[in-house]
Structure formats: structure tokens, C-alpha cells
Amino acid sequence: MKKAKVFLKVDDGPLHKITKRILEEKGYVVVEDLGNAEADGMAKVAIIGLNNYHGKLLADKLREMIPNIGIIPFFSDYVDYGDLNTTCTELTRIDELIASVIQKKGRENDSHADK
């Protein structure tokens, strides 16, 4: 059974490959092209492993394209463009992180609908 669609952009080649493999093994649909983040149903989550400047640019573009997308930063240092505070060292918790950001975005959408 396929889980959520996840957009993946990590600038470290080996980490990108490992992350993609783990996500696919866990049943996630992984897209790596920004144009495909919207095709065939929108991505619910983006995992971005870029420095703060480039990561923020990409996160802003994704939020423009898909307003309720959850952003999980996946970089070795703290960055401030994500919906969760995490680093790439938490790869073993990827299911938990994805579920957490989807739940968080759902609560935000519910609170906006109530207004």
C-alpha cells in the first residue's frame, strides 16, 4: 500500500539516495522534480536537505504551489524553514516525522476553516 507522496531534495548525494530508498521501502511515493510535486495528487510532505538560504527559497516555492504542504528540514545544522525542528540524523524516525508534520498541517487547516 502506498503512503503519502513525498517531495525529496537533499544536496548530499549519498544521503539523498539512502533517504529515497528508505522512503520507498516504507511505501512512500517519492518525487524529486518540483513539477511532479503537484502532478497526480499533491505531495503532502517535502523533505529538504539544503542550507538555510536555498532551503528557504525551495520551501517558499513549494508553499506557494501547495499551500498546506508540510516541510521537514533534513540538514546537518539547524535551519528555520521547516514545520518541524529536526536534522538528517533522525532518518530512523522518518515515519514518525512525516506523520507528525501531516497531523500538524491538518490541525492548522482545521483552525483556519473555523475562522
Order of alpha helices (4+ residues) and beta strands (2+ residues): beta-alpha-beta-beta-alpha-beta-alpha
